[in-house]
């Protein structure tokens, strides 16, 4: 039995606050399963522009939406101690009445680290830090107290009260592309998120399946989530209903069952509404 398809939209926090609220409420009203913001100090594609902070913005949007699942795609591990991320997650889980998806990633955009004086270690350390951070977030959200003595992070008799609304914890969406990161996904993730070509996603999906089998986990337990960075995709999925169907069909064949796509341009909102009304219900039935 195929996992039910899920559809979400990701917005950059480069819009005025009122516009952001209007867009998130629209996407919720149209029936999308989730809406996400990003996590950068500056927007990589427009470093000189305005940009709000991801987690504080998400908390505000949690209070102004009602049904849609929400998250940061994905929280950059080099920005915050994982215990702080866990506490932020619990807070927003309560504000949203249990609608939070906890998105976590290792970090990648070097210029913002240099600009703001943040350490950006070599890849092996970046992955090791991420692995410890995911374990801390996972355990802090599940347990009453946690003591963890890692190479990169330590917590001692740490507790977050109250605990999260969602039990045993809010779902974890882990962003990952390489084999070492995918092994962390296999161990902890409820959903795996990646971007890339169909062939790249197929290969990573196979690596993740093998990593799950290696540790005795059913690969079908993990949602396979595509981040559709529309500007870098072969064709714009918001160009037409046919373009959206084509994008979903190609990635669905290689195992993707969640599609989180950058929001369309304002002149494409008529297509967005037709996709929400016609294409997505049709795809869910197929």
Secondary structure in CASP SS format (residue, H / E / C, confidence):
PFRMAT SS
TARGET T0000
AUTHOR 0000-0000-0000
METHOD secondary structure of the structure
MODEL  1
X C 1.00
X C 1.00
X C 1.00
X C 1.00
X C 1.00
X E 1.00
X E 1.00
X E 1.00
X E 1.00
X E 1.00
X C 1.00
X C 1.00
X C 1.00
X C 1.00
X C 1.00
X C 1.00
X H 1.00
X H 1.00
X H 1.00
X H 1.00
X H 1.00
X H 1.00
X H 1.00
X H 1.00
X H 1.00
X H 1.00
X H 1.00
X H 1.00
X H 1.00
X C 1.00
X C 1.00
X C 1.00
X C 1.00
X E 1.00
X E 1.00
X E 1.00
X E 1.00
X C 1.00
X C 1.00
X C 1.00
X C 1.00
X C 1.00
X E 1.00
X C 1.00
X C 1.00
X E 1.00
X C 1.00
X C 1.00
X C 1.00
X C 1.00
X C 1.00
X C 1.00
X C 1.00
X H 1.00
X H 1.00
X H 1.00
X H 1.00
X H 1.00
X H 1.00
X H 1.00
X H 1.00
X H 1.00
X H 1.00
X C 1.00
X C 1.00
X C 1.00
X C 1.00
X C 1.00
X E 1.00
X E 1.00
X E 1.00
X E 1.00
X C 1.00
X C 1.00
X E 1.00
X E 1.00
X H 1.00
X H 1.00
X H 1.00
X C 1.00
X C 1.00
X H 1.00
X H 1.00
X H 1.00
X H 1.00
X H 1.00
X H 1.00
X H 1.00
X H 1.00
X H 1.00
X H 1.00
X H 1.00
X H 1.00
X H 1.00
X H 1.00
X C 1.00
X C 1.00
X C 1.00
X C 1.00
X E 1.00
X E 1.00
X E 1.00
X E 1.00
X E 1.00
X E 1.00
X C 1.00
X C 1.00
X C 1.00
X C 1.00
X H 1.00
X H 1.00
X H 1.00
X H 1.00
X H 1.00
X H 1.00
X C 1.00
X C 1.00
X C 1.00
X C 1.00
X C 1.00
X C 1.00
X C 1.00
X H 1.00
X H 1.00
X H 1.00
X H 1.00
X H 1.00
X H 1.00
X H 1.00
X H 1.00
X H 1.00
X H 1.00
X H 1.00
X H 1.00
X H 1.00
X H 1.00
X H 1.00
X H 1.00
X H 1.00
X H 1.00
X H 1.00
X H 1.00
X C 1.00
X C 1.00
X C 1.00
X E 1.00
X E 1.00
X E 1.00
X E 1.00
X C 1.00
X C 1.00
X C 1.00
X C 1.00
X E 1.00
X E 1.00
X E 1.00
X E 1.00
X E 1.00
X C 1.00
X C 1.00
X C 1.00
X C 1.00
X C 1.00
X C 1.00
X C 1.00
X C 1.00
X C 1.00
X C 1.00
X C 1.00
X C 1.00
X E 1.00
X E 1.00
X E 1.00
X E 1.00
X E 1.00
X C 1.00
X C 1.00
X C 1.00
X H 1.00
X H 1.00
X H 1.00
X H 1.00
X H 1.00
X H 1.00
X H 1.00
X H 1.00
X H 1.00
X H 1.00
X C 1.00
X C 1.00
X E 1.00
X E 1.00
X E 1.00
X E 1.00
X C 1.00
X C 1.00
X C 1.00
X H 1.00
X H 1.00
X H 1.00
X H 1.00
X H 1.00
X H 1.00
X H 1.00
X H 1.00
X H 1.00
X H 1.00
X H 1.00
X H 1.00
X H 1.00
X H 1.00
X H 1.00
X H 1.00
X H 1.00
X H 1.00
X C 1.00
X C 1.00
X C 1.00
X H 1.00
X H 1.00
X H 1.00
X C 1.00
X E 1.00
X E 1.00
X E 1.00
X E 1.00
X E 1.00
X E 1.00
X C 1.00
X H 1.00
X H 1.00
X H 1.00
X C 1.00
X C 1.00
X C 1.00
X C 1.00
X C 1.00
X C 1.00
X C 1.00
X C 1.00
X H 1.00
X H 1.00
X H 1.00
X H 1.00
X H 1.00
X H 1.00
X H 1.00
X H 1.00
X H 1.00
X H 1.00
X H 1.00
X H 1.00
X C 1.00
X C 1.00
X C 1.00
X C 1.00
X C 1.00
X E 1.00
X E 1.00
X E 1.00
X E 1.00
X E 1.00
X C 1.00
X C 1.00
X C 1.00
X H 1.00
X H 1.00
X H 1.00
X H 1.00
X H 1.00
X H 1.00
X H 1.00
X H 1.00
X H 1.00
X H 1.00
X H 1.00
X H 1.00
X H 1.00
X H 1.00
X H 1.00
X H 1.00
X H 1.00
X H 1.00
X H 1.00
X H 1.00
X C 1.00
END
